[in-house]
Amino acid sequence: MATAAQIQNLRQYVNDDGDTPAYSDDYLSAQIDEFGSVSEAAAVIWRLKAADAADLVTTSEAGSTHSFSDLHKHALAMEK
């Protein structure tokens, strides 16, 4: 079972403030245990975040642009 410090480290690595129901302490602890380290668990979570963002597109309206498609690219960059 992962320690509280490891769980907190993982939260920092994946930019989670603790308000995301999907990333409960139990879930993060299980990821650390399954993948063997905080850094490996973080890489897996960033890949999951990238998958969630894969279908987002850049939109422009009313003179502003929202580059949602960049989220996928940034999540994959964080995975490394």
Residue pairs with C-beta under 8 A, 6 or more apart in sequence:
1 29
1 33
2 10
2 28
2 29
2 32
2 33
2 38
4 25
6 29
6 32
6 38
7 25
7 28
7 29
7 32
9 38
10 16
10 28
10 31
10 32
10 38
10 41
10 42
10 45
11 17
11 18
11 23
11 28
13 38
13 39
13 42
13 45
14 23
14 42
14 45
14 46
14 49
15 78
16 23
23 45
28 41
31 41
31 44
31 45
32 38
32 41
34 41
35 41
35 43
35 44
43 79
43 80
46 75
46 76
46 78
46 79
47 75
47 76
47 79
49 75
49 78
50 72
50 75
50 76
50 79
53 68
53 71
53 72
53 75
54 72
56 68
56 69
56 71
56 72
57 68
57 69
58 65
58 66
58 67
58 68
58 69
58 70
59 65
59 66
59 68
60 66
